[in-house]
């Protein structure tokens, strides 16, 4: 299958707005690529080196030119309203198979705390205390390189305890769900992207965790009636704020929410929405321009 890849370099302040433009015009999920310092040995956590690159994909169709034109117009309007810099949108046609394989030579094992993100095609000599996550992200977001994923991996290692029930909302490649299951949790991994769901299912099977992780196509409303000890939500600030109330309802009393994908300029949306939904903010962490906000539901 052929796709049109749309990419644009943006200031972190503009991530939410550009993601909404892409989504509103039918691109489905949006990937955020953060250039980082290379470390092929996996011993150092890479650090951000430049502006994030937003990417989205359109299936080749008769209506694609009209879609692309509308996206370009909306991105121009963002600039006209004085939003922080948004670069010129680039486009290229790609084969799904070529896209899924061409980048693999640049993806090496990465260690974050005890968790080692090991590409399925790489070797790694594991230590006695390491938690191994076998991963092939395919066309889903979540390789471990982005600062938001690293923040979440670090925090979940402190929060997850054996026997916990965890929801991973916006699971992407299932990287966080697999790490949580390796630490002893049972997990519901959800994503609105059918592509991400397929990739997540493949990664769950590759890790032998089909009994511990249930992959679901949908969003938070699909959990109605269920409650969790911990929710992982690596999304963007505007969506986190919008979902604050249902996130709170999906937590057990004193359950915790780890949320990321937040830039400082948009963090106010989350800081305002969480307390109103009964979620008390207990901690904030930063990696470059990105924030992780930890919150707890009142007892």
N, C-alpha and C positions, 0 to 999 in steps of 0.2 A: 504493500500500500504506500502511496506517495502522500507527503505532507508538505505544507508550507510552514517553515519555521520563521516566526517573527521575534526579533530581539531588539532590545533597547537598553542602553546604559542609563541608570537613573541615580539621583541622590537618594539616600535612605529615606528622607522625608517624603519622597514621592512614591515610595513602594506601594502603599495602600491604594493611592489614586490610580496608578498605572495598572495594578492588578485588577481593579474594578473595571477599568476600560476594557481590558482584554476579556474578562469574564462576561461583561454585558454584551459583547459582540460574538458570543458563541464559541470561544476558544476552549472552553472547559477549564481544566486546571492550569495554573501558572507556576513555572519553575523559577527559582531565584538562584543564580550562580554568583558566588562571591569569590573573586580572585584571592588566592591565598599564597603564602610563602610555601614552597615545595618542601616535602620531607618524605623521601621515598622509603625510609626505614621505619616509619610509624612511631618513632620514639618521642617526637615533639608534636604538640598540637599546632597545626598551621594557624597563622594569624592573617587577618584580612589585609590586603595590600592595595585595594582600589575600590571603585564604585561597583555596587551590585549590577548584574545584568539580568533583566527580566526576559523570560522566554515563554512563548506560547505557541500552540500548534493548531493549524487549520487543515482539515482534510481537503485534498484537491476536489473542487466542485465548480459548477457553473456560477455560483454566487460568490466565490472567494474574492474576486476583485472588488466587488461592492463592499464586502466585509472589511477588507484591508483599507479601502478608502475611508470608510467611516472611522476605523481605528486611528488612522493618521490624523483625521480631522479632530478627534477628541483629544489626542495627545498634543496637538497644536494648541487647543483651547486651554489645556492645563498650563502650558507655558504662558499663554496670554494672561492668565489670572495670577501670574507671579509665583507659581510653585517652583521649588528648587529645581535645579537643572534636570531636564529630561533630554537625552541625546536623540539623534536621528534614528528612526526605526529602520533596521535592516531586515531583509527577507531573503530566503533561499529555499529551493525545493530539495527535499531529501527523501530517500527511501527509508522506511521504518527500520528495516534490518541494518542498513548502513549506519543510521543514527544510533541504534542501540549498541553497536559494536565498536565504532570508530574511536570513542573516548576511552576505551578500557585500558589502553596502554598507560594512561595517566592516573589511573585509580589504583592506589597501593594500600596495604593494610594501615590502619590508623588506630592508635590506642588513646582512649579517653578514660582516665581513671583505671578501673579494672576491666572496662569493656574494650575489646578489640574488634573493630569493624574489618572483617576479612573478605575481600572480593572472592567470589567462588572460584575464580581462575588463578588465584595466588596461593602460595604456600606460606605457612606461619608456624613456627615452633612455639606452642603455647606453654605458658608458665602455670604453676599449680593454682594460683589465685585468679587467673584471668577468665573473663566471661567472653566467649567467642560468638560473634554474630556473623554468620555466613550471609553475604549480600550480593545480589545482582539487581541494581536499581531499575534496569530497563528504562522505560519512558516515564517512570514515577520519580517524584522529588524525594531525596533522602539518601545521600551518600555518606554523611557524617562530616563532610568538609565544611559545610556552612556553619557560621558561628551559632545560629539558633539551634541547630541540631546538637552541637557540642555542649551548649548550655543545658539543653534538656537531658542529654546523656549524663552529664555531671550531677544534675539535681536528682534525677530518678534513682541513681545509685544510693543516694542518701534516704530516699523516701520509700522505696519498694521493700516490702518484707514478705517472706514466704506466706502463702495463703491469701494474699490480697487479691481483690477483684479490681481490675484496672480497665479503664476505657482509653483507647488511643484514638483521638478524634482528628481526622485528616491524616491518616496513617502513612500515605505515600508508599514508600518501599517497604513499610512495616519495620523499619530499623528500630524505632523506640519500642514497639510492641514486642519484638523478639528479645531485646535487651531486658525488658521487664519480665518476660516469661523465663528467661534464663536465670533471673534473680528470684524466681519462685512464685510469681503471680500468675493468675489466669486472666486472660486479656480478651476484650472485644475490640477489634481493630476496624475502624470505619473510614470510608472515604466516599466522596460524591463522584469521583472519577472512576469510570468502569475500567480504564487502563490501569490506574493505580491498584484497584481491587485485584485484577488479574496478577499484577506483579507481586503484590503483597501475598496472595495465596501461594504463588510459586516459591517465594522466599520462606514462608512459614513451613511449607513441605520440605524444602531443602535443609532446614534446620531441625526437622523431625519434631515440630511443635504443633502439629494439627490438633492434638488433644487439648493443648493449653491455650491456643489462640483461635478465636472465631472471627473470620473476616466478613464484614458486612458492607454492602453497597448502600450508602445513605448518609444522613447527618444526624444530629443530636435528637431530632424528633423520633427517630427510629428506636430510641432507647426508652420510650415512654413506659413507666412502671418499673424500670430497673434503676438500681442505685449502686454506686461504686465507692471503693475506699480511696481511689486516686484517679484523677483524669489528667491525661497528657494532651495538650492542645498547642501544637506548633503551627499557628495560623497567623493571620495579620490582625492588627489592633482593631480595625473597624468591625471585623467579623467576631472577634472575641467580645467586644462590647455589646454587639447585637445579640449574642448568644449567652450573655451573662446569666439571665434568669433561668433558662433551661439547663445550663451547666450547673447552677446551684441546686436545681431540683434533682439532678442526676447524681449528686453526691450524698453519701450518708452523713449524718451528724458528725462533725469533726473530721470529715473527709477533706482531702487536699486537692488543689488544682495547680498544676504546673503549666504556665502558658508562656509562649514565646512568639517570635515573629514580630516583635514590637520595636519600633524605633521611638526615640525619646520624644520627637515632635508629635507623635500620635498616642503616647502613653497616657495622656490625660483622659482619653476616652475610656480606657480600661480602669484607671484609678477611680473614675467617677461611677462607672457601671457596676463594678464588683461589689462595693459596700451596699449599694441599693438593692442588690440581689442576695444579700445575706452572706457575702463572701468577704472575709476580713483579710486584707493584704498583710502578709507576715514578713515578706522579704522581696528585695529586688536585686538582681545581678546584672552585670553589664559585660559584654564582649564587643569592643569596638563601638559601633553605632546601635547595637542590638541589645534589647533588655529581655530578661526573664522575670516574670512576676509570679510569685508564689502566694497562694491564698488558701484560706481554710474556712469551711462552712461552720457556722456557729452550732454549738451542741443543742 
